[in-house]
C-alpha cells in the first residue's frame, strides 16, 4: 500500500496564487517608502537615515526574492524568507507604536523637534509654566503621509507572509499574531501606548 503526502493547493498554498505577489509587492512598496523616509529624516542624524536605509534595502531585497522565488528558491528557503519578512514587518510595526506612542524611546526621536518648546513632537514632554501642572504627557502631531502609507502597506505584508507559510505553521502564527494584537490593544486602552 502506498501513501501519498498531503500537499496544499489553492490560493493559500505556499508559493501559489496571488499571495506571493501581495507579499512581494508590499515589501517592495514598503522598501521604496522607507527610502523616502530616509530622505525625509536626513537631517535627524546618520543613524536614523542609516536605519531607514537598511530597512529599505532589506525590504527591497526580500520583495525581489519573493517575486523570483518560485523559479529560483526552494520551498524551504521561500518559507524562511516569508518568516523573516513577517518577523521584521511585525517588529517595525511594534517599533513605530513604541516610538510614536510612548516616551520609552524619546531620546531616539529627536528628529521631530518642536520648534516652540525644543521638545520632540509625538513624544513625552514636561509641561511647566503658567499652567503650573508640571506633568508629563505626550504631545501628538498628526502622522505624516509617508508614515501612514508605510503602516498601511506593512499591514498588507503581514497576511501576505502568513499565507506563504506551510499549513502546519499558519494557524500557530496566526494565533500568535492575534494574541500580540490583543496585548497591543490592551496596552493602548490602559495607557502605556495611548
Secondary structure, 3 states (H helix, E strand, C coil): CCCCCCCCCCCCCCCCCCHHHHHHHHHHHHHHHHHHHHHHCHHHCHHHHHHHHHHHHHHHHHHHHHHHHHHHCCHHHHHHHHHHHHHHHHHHHHHHHHHHHCCCCHHHHCCCECCCCCCECCCEEECCCCCCCCCEEECCCCCCHHHHHHHHHHHHHHHHHHHHCCHHHHHHHHHHHHHHHHHHHHHHHHCCCC
